[in-house]
C-alpha cells in the first residue's frame, strides 16, 4: 500500500425533488399512496417465520404486504 492519499470529491448538489420524495416515505400500492410510519416487532419461532415466508412467496407477495393485509382484515378501521 502506498502512502498516497486519494481525495474524495465534493458532495454533489442535492436534487430538491428527490429529497422531497425520500422524506415523504410513501409507497405506491394499487394506484393509491399510503404512508407507513410505525414499525411492529414480534418474537416468533423460526418455524412460524418459515411458514409465513413460504406462504408469502407462494402468493407472490412480500411478507410485509401479506401481513399488512391480514392485519387490516382482522382489525378494520372503525368508522363513526
CORNOR-V815872 format. One record per pair of residues at least 4 apart in sequence whose ideal C-beta (glycine too) atoms are under 6 Angstrom apart, sorted by the first residue. I is the first residue (numbers start at 1). J is the second residue. D is the distance in whole Angstrom. If there is no record, write none. Layout:
[[I:J:D] [I:J:D]]
This chain:
[[14:19:5] [26:33:5] [26:35:6] [28:33:6] [29:34:6] [44:48:4] [44:49:5] [52:63:6] [53:63:6] [56:61:5] [56:63:5] [56:66:4] [61:65:4] [61:66:5] [71:75:6]]
